[in-house]
Amino acid sequence: MRLFALEHSKAAYLADFALYGAAVLALAVALGFFGPEGRGAELAATALLGLGAWTLVEYGLHRFVLHGLQPFRRWHALHHAHPAALICTPTLLSAALIALLVFLPALLLSDLWRACALTLGLLAGYLTYAVVHHALHHGMAPGRWLQRRRHWHALHHRAGDPGDCYGVTTALWDRVFGTGHRPDADRKA
């Protein structure tokens, strides 16, 4: 198992889900059982803020990094060429980025409990994204919500990569920034 491989073995790919699932559970337990008394509502709101922030981070990373910056653009093109391949961000890289760009700044600007709550929300969003993205590409889309997400993501993956539909877990930011599906893009492609 190569630590920084883009295409993962099945074990490494599933370990990513297990690691982030365990991290979400551990942070939730730590906050719920060991967090300071009287701050439950504040910490829950902070976790919800992190979850909401994830949706914007997901959109921004997908649009501006994975479709904009080399070498990420080239790496992400592999996913577009082989959508069912077990390609994802190396776990060590994503974990380090979350620790350095979310937890550490939150800790420096606030306190341990708020940093944990914000990180919990963001990690829950990341894990949701990973599970949804996997389901969309591997044939598991029960329910109307996942079917709508699958349709949206299929528009993103259509031939010619017209540059829209970047959101995986929500279309909100595509609508806000005008990158939602444009039927006229189909006619030009």
N, C-alpha and C positions, 0 to 999 in steps of 0.2 A: 504494500500500500504506500503510494507516494503521498507525502503530506501536502504538497501544493499542486496536485494533479487536478485538471479541469474535469476530465471524464473519470468518474469514480467507479470502483468495483461496487457490486450490489451491497456488500457489507459496509463499505465506507459511506455510501450514499445513505443507507438506512441509519448508520451511526450518527449522521448529521441530525436526523429527526430525533433520535434518542437523546443526544446531547442537549439540543435546544429544548426538548420536552422536559428533561430533567432540570435544566436551568430555570425554566418557567415555574415548574413545580417547587423547586427549592426556594426561589425568591418569594413566591406566593406564601409558602409555609413560614419562611422567616418573617415576612411582614405581618402575616396573620397571627402568628403565635408569639413572636418575640419582639414585635414592633412596639413602640412607645404607646402607653395607654392614652386615650383621648385624641389620637391622631389618625384613627382609622379612616374617617371620611376624607381627610386631607390626602392621605397616602393613596386611597382608592382613586380620588380625582387625579392625582399625579400619574398613577398607572394608566388611567383612561387617556390622559394627555399624551403619554408615551405611545399608546395604541393608535390614537388619532394621528400623531406625528409620523408614525410608521407609514401611513398611507401616502403622505407627501414625500417621505424619503424613498419609498418604493418607486413612486412615479419619477422622481428626480434621478435616481440611480439608473432606472431603466432608460429614460429618455436621453439624459445628458452624458452618462458614463458608458452604459452598455451599447448605446447607439451613437455615441459621439467621440469618445476618447480612445485612442490606441494605447495599449494593446487590447483593452477591454472590448472594443468594437469588433476586433478580429476574433477574439475568443467567443463573444456572444453570437457571432455569425455561425460558429459551429453548432450552436443550439438551434438556430434557424434552419440550418442545413440538415440537422439530425434531431428533430424535436423529441423523439422518444429515447434518445441516448441519456444516460445518467450523468449529465453535465450540470455542475453547480459550482458555486464559489467554494473554494477549499475552506473547510471548517476552521482551520487555524487562522486564516486570513479574516474571515467574517467575525470570528470571536474576538480577535485582536482589534479590529476596527470598532466593534461595538464597545469594547472596554475603553479604548482610547478616545473615541469620538462621542460617546454617550455617557458612560458611567463616570469616567474620570472628570470631565468638565462639570457634570452635575454635582459630583462630590466636592469639587473645588468651589463651586458657586453656592452650594447649599449645605446639606448634611448627608450622612450615610443613608438614612431612611428614605429621604426624597430621591437620592441617587438610585437606590435599590428599586423604588417604586417606578420611577421613570424608565429604568432599564427593563423592569418586568414588563411594562406596557409595550415597549419597543420590541422586546424579544417575543412577546406573545403575538405581535403583529408579524414579525419575521417568520415565526413558526407557522402561523396561519397562511402567509404567503407561500411558504415552501410546500405545505400540504395541498393547498388549492392548486398551485402550479403543477405539482406532481399529478394530481387527479385530472387536471385538464389534458395533460399529455399522455396519460396512461389509461384512458378509458373509464375512469370512475367519476361519473358526474350525476349522481342521483339527486333529484330535487330541482325545482325551478331555478333557485338562485345559482347553483353550480352550472346548470345548463345555460343560463344567461352569461355567466362568466366565461364558459367555454366558447360560446358564440363570439363574444367580444375579443377573446384572445385569438381565436381563429382568424378574425379580421386583421389582427396585428401580424399574424404569421402568413397571410396570403402572399402569393407570388408578387415579386417586385418590391416588397417592403415599403409601402407607401408612407410610412412615418406617422402612424396614428395608433390609437388604442394601446397606450403604454401601461395603463393600470391593469393589474392582474386581479387584485382583491376588490377593487372598486373603480368605477368609471368617473368618480367625482372630479379628480384633478384633470382628467382629459376634457371634461366638460368646462371646467373653470378656465383652462389654458387653451381651449379651442383645438385640442388634438384628438377629439372624439372621431368616430368613423364619419368619413365624408363620402357619400355614395358617388360623387363626381370623381373621386380618386380611382374608383373601380373602372370607370369608363375610360380614363386616361391610361391606366396600366395595361 
